[in-house]
């Protein structure tokens, strides 16, 4: 027996929200956000008396760069904005690297970020600091919301509307479904390496803490600062339709993401730091990928385009 489906209601744009997180999913969000943050708070006093060594520092740096560049080059510039085309191997590598940042599965992250650009600093933006007004109390509330408060909202962005291309990619769907596996890999691989290098359980535990939990929390707050600080203060040399701004102190830690004003003025551009002296590590690595043939059709900035979007004409 077959049935006929009435698709008369399918016309028009799909809804922004496609449901709400269940209790187990919401509990997972709290764990991923709060546990690494508690580790970060404990890091300073622990560092003075126990455990921090050069092995921990090196592993922290390596896994911070892998996860951070997976977010900036992979999740953001490639999957969200299509700033370049990648080989299948590079696509898969970037998706897995980004997953180890523990900022959510790739399809969910991209859907949220595309929604952010569609409604930037307006109603519908999942993490604008300007949704509650411009007074001191409203901005304090807005900062908290933009930085991390929005993560606790149970509403889930509709990936069918904002990321249908990713949902159609079998590789990305498989990687998306295995987010728990990438979480385990992200936390236990530094611990295993720390134990093997130092030949001790103490080395494994120390690496788990510093290169696992603390690294995740630190990268979380760098990424979230782009959502909060870079929509509140900084320079705005380009004409964007929102309050996005450049905040230079975050440039190196964010691998170039804090040159946020240019990004919102020209979202598909592969380079965010386009002015002299603006360090953009992500763009430099994309350039390397292009040179070795892993990336093609890279959308680099050009003088004419920059002149058109300049705020000072």
N, C-alpha and C positions, 0 to 999 in steps of 0.2 A: 504494500500500500504506500502510495506517495502522497505527499502533502504539498500544497502550494503556499509559498511564503509571501506575504504582502510586504513589498518593499517601498510602499508609498511614503512611509515615514522616514526613509533613509535619505531623503533629499535635504540639502542644506548642510552646514558645518556640523561635525560631530561635537558632542559636549566636551567641555574642558576637563571635567572630572568624570572618572568612570567607576567610582566606588569609594569605599573606605577600608582602611587596613583592619584586619581582624586583630583580636587580642594577642595572638602569638606573634604576628608580624610587628605590632606596635611594641611589644616587649623586646623584640630583636633590635628595633631602632634605639630604644633606651640603652640596651647593652652596648651596641656599637658606638654610641656617642659618649655615654657616661663612663664606662670602664676605662677606655684609653685616656679620657680626661682626668680621671682620678690618678692614673699612673703618671700623667704629666704633672699634676699638683704634687705628687710624692717625689718627683724626680730630683728636685733641688736638694732637700734635706738628705735624701739617700746618697746623692752624689758626693756629699761631703764626708760620709763615713764608710761607704761600702760600695764595692761592685763596679764602678765605672772605670773602664780601661780602654786602651787603644783599639782593642778588638771590637769593643762595643761601639766606639766612635766610627770605626771604619764600616762596620756592618750597618749602623744607622745611616751613614751617608749613602752607601750603595743602595739600600732598599728604599730610602727616601727618594733618591733620584729615579729609580725604576718606577715606583708607584706614582710619583709626582709627574714625571714626563708621560706616563701612561694616561694621566688625567689631562694634562695640558695639550699634548700633541694628539693623543688618541681620542678620549672621550669628548674633548672640547673642539679642537680645530679640525679634526678629521671627521669623526662620527656626527657631531652636532652641526657643523657649518660647512663641511665639504671643501675645506681650504686646499685640498690636494686629493689625488687618487693614489691608492696604495696597492701593492701586490697583496695577494691573499695571505702570504706568510706574515707580512708586516701588519696587515689588518688584524689577524688573530693575535699576534704578539702584543699589539697595542691594547686590544680589548682585555687580554689577561693581565697585562701590566696595570692598567687602570683599575681593574677589579681588586688588585692587591692593596689599593688605597683605602678600601673599606668605606667607600662613599656611596655604595649601592651598586646594583647590577647595571650594566652598560645601557640597556634600553630604558630603564627607569630614569637614569641620570640624564640621558639625552632628551627624553620627553620633558622632564622638568626644566631643562635649560632652554629648550626651544620655546616652551611656554613663557619663560622669563623674557625672552627677546620679543615675543609676540605682544606682551603686555607690559613692557619694561616701565617700572615706576608708576604703574597704573593699577586699577582694580583688575585682578586676575594674575598679576605677577606673584609667584609663590614666595618671593623673598625680597621685596622692596622695603627699604627703611623708611619710606615716605608715605606709607599707607594710613598712618594714624594722625598726620598733621605735621606742622613744622615748629611747634613750641618745644621748649626744653624737655618736658615730660613725655610728649609725643615722640620726640626723636630718640629719647632713651629707650622707650618701648619699641620703637622702630628698629633701633640698632640691635636689640636683643632678638627681635623677630627675624631680621635679615641675616644675622650672624649664625644663629642656631635654633631659635625658637620655632621657625617654620618646619623644621624636621619632625617635630612632634605632632604636626597636624595630620589627622588620620586620612584626609582626602588624598586620593592618588590621582596623579595626572593621567589623562587618557592617552595611552601610547598609540592607539589606533588613529588618533587625530594628529599627534605630534611626532610620531616616529614610525610610520607605516613602512618606510624603506628598511629600517632595521628589523622589524618584525618579519619581513619577507626574506631576510638573510639567514639561512640555516646555520651558518657558522656562529653568528652572533646570538641566535636563539639558544643554541647549545651552551655557549659560554655564559649567557645570561642565567640559564637554569642551574648552572653549577657554581653560583656565587658562594655558597657555603664552602665548597671545596677550595676556592681561591682564598677565602678567609683563613682557612686552616693552613694553607700553604704560606700565606703572608706572615702568619704569626709563628709557625713552627720551623720554617726554613732558617730564619736567623738564629733560632735557638739551637737547631741541629749544627749549624756551622760554628756557632760559638763554642759548643761542647766539643766538636771535633778539633777545632784550632787550639783550644786550651787543654784538651783532654781532661775535662772536669765537668761535673754536674753544676758546679757554681758558675762556670763560664757559660753553660747552656741557659741557666736561669737568668743570669745577668743580660745576656744577649736577647732573651725573650722579652725582658722588661724594657731595655733601652732601644733595641733595633726592631722590636715588635710593638709593644703597647705605646711607649712614648713617641716613637716615630709616627705611628698612626695618628695619635692625638695632635702632634705638632703639625703634620700635614693637613689634618682636618681644619685647624684654626687658620692656617695660611690660606687655604682655599676659601673658607667662609669669610675671611677678611676681604676678599675680592668682592663678595656679595654685599658686605656691609660697608666697610670703610671706603671702598672705591665707588660707592654710590652716594657718598656723603661729603668727602673732602678731597681736595687735590686740584690739579690743573685740568682745564677743558679747552685745549687748543683746536678741537674739531667739533663740528656741528652735529651733535647727536640729538635724538628726540627725547632724551631722558637726562638724568643727572649723573651719568657715568663720568668718572674722573680718573686721571693718572695719579698714582700714589707711589713715588719712586722708592721709598724705603723697603717695599715688598718685592721689588723687581727681581732680585736674584733668588730669594726664597721661593717665589712663585713661578720661576722660570720664564718671566716675561709677561705673565698674565695681568699684572697690576698696571700695565699701560692700557687701562680699561676704556678710556675715552675713545681712542682710535678704534678699538674693537667694536664698540657700539655704533660708531659712525660708519664702519665698513666691516660688518660681521664676518664675511667670508675671507677676509684678508689673512694670509698665512703668517704675516708678521704684525705684531702689535706695537712693538717699540720701533717706530719708523723715523724718529728724529735722532740727530747726532747725540751719541752718548747714552741712548736708551738701550740697555742690555736686554736682549731677548734670546735666552738660551734655547727655548723651544724652536724659534724660527731658525736658528743656526743649525739645529739638529735636523730639521726638515730639509734644509739646504744640503746637508750631507746625504740624507736619504735620496734626494733628487740626483745628486752627483753619481751615486752608485746604482741608480736605476730602480730603487725601491719605491720612489714617489714620482708621480708625473702630474702634469697639468696643475702645477702649484700656482696659486693665485697670489703672486707677489704684488706689493704696492707699486704704483707708478706716479710720476710727478703730476700728470693731469688729474688723476683721480684725487690725489691728496689736496690739490688746489681747489677742487670743486667742493670738498667737504670741510675745508678749513673754516674755522669760526671767525678768522680775521681776514676778510677779503678786501 
